[in-house]
Amino acid sequence: MKKVLIPALALAAASVAVPAAAQSYRGDNNWQSINQRQHTLDRRIDQGIRSGQLNRREASNIRAQFNGLVRLENQYRRGGLTRWERTDLDRRFDSLSAQIRYERRDRQRARW
């Protein structure tokens, strides 16, 4: 009985853990669609510009990366978004989000 029960429990645990690990963490434990993430990042960039937390160079660089991600997503969606492509986009959005957070908190004043 133990020989059957242990592998069954391991399989059940793995089937629950894998989808949870594939989801991106958003701070509030809620998964966000790609469109929601784009909107959130766009808003954060705009807020950083308005508040002066992002200078012109930082904002331009971040905006170019953001636009590149939007183009990449459109390219991926042409053939249907695969799991790998979704994971790639999530990783890239996470990286851009971290860069926005860093640039907004580096206490560099806007140099217009």
N, C-alpha and C positions, 0 to 999 in steps of 0.2 A: 504493500500500500504506500509506503514512504517513497519508493522508487517512482511511482506515478505522481504522487502529490507534490513533491519538491519541484520537478520540472514544470508542472502545470502552474504552480505558484510563481515560479520565475518567469514563465511566459506571460502570465497575467500582469506581473509587475512591469515587465519590459514594454508591454503593449500600452500601458498607461504612461510610462515615463517618456517614451520616445516622442509622442505628439506634444507633450508639455515642454520638452526640451527644444523642440523645433519652433515654438512660438517665441516671438521676440518679447523681451521684457520692457514694459513701458512705465515702470515706477508705480503705477496703480494696479498692476497685474491684469490689465485689460489689453486684449489684442486689438490692434488698430489695422484697418485696411490700408493699402498703399495710398489711396486717395486721402485718407485721414492723415496719414503721416506726412504727405506732401503739404497739405494745408497747414498742419501744425508747424512744420519746419519753415514754410514760407512766412507764416505769422511771426515766428521767433526771429527770423532775419529782419523783418520790417520793424519789430519792436526794438531790436538792437540798434538799428539805424536811427530810429526816432529818439531813443534814449541817449544816444551818443556812446553806447557800449561797444559799438562796431564803428571803426573808422572807414573811410571810403575804400581803401585798399582791401581791408578784411572783408567788407561787405561785397565788393566786386568779386573777390576770389570765391567766397562762399556761394554767391549767387550763380557764378559760372559752374561750380560743382553741382549745385542743385539742378540747374538747367540740363546739365549732362545726364544726371540721373533720370530726369523726366524723359529725355530722348531715349535713354537705354530702356526704360520701362516700355515706352511705345514700341521700340524694336522687339523686345521680348514678347509683347502682347500680340504681335502680328501673327505668330504661329501658335498662339495659345501659351499661357504662362505655365511653365512646368514647375515642379517642386524645387528643382535646383535653381531656376531663375528667381523664384520667390525668395528663396534663402539668400541668394546673391544680392537681391535688392534690399532685403532686410538688413544684411550685413553692411551694405553701403550706406543705407539710411542711418543706421546706428553710428557709423563712423562720422558722418556729416553732423549728426546731432551732437556728438561729443566735441567735434571741432567748434560748432556754434557755441556750446557751453563754455569751452575754454576761451575762445576769443571774446565772448561777452564778459567774462570774469577776469580778464588779464589787466584790468584797471588802466588800460591804454585809452587815453582821451581821444576823441575824434579830432583829426587834423585836416580840416577842410581848407 
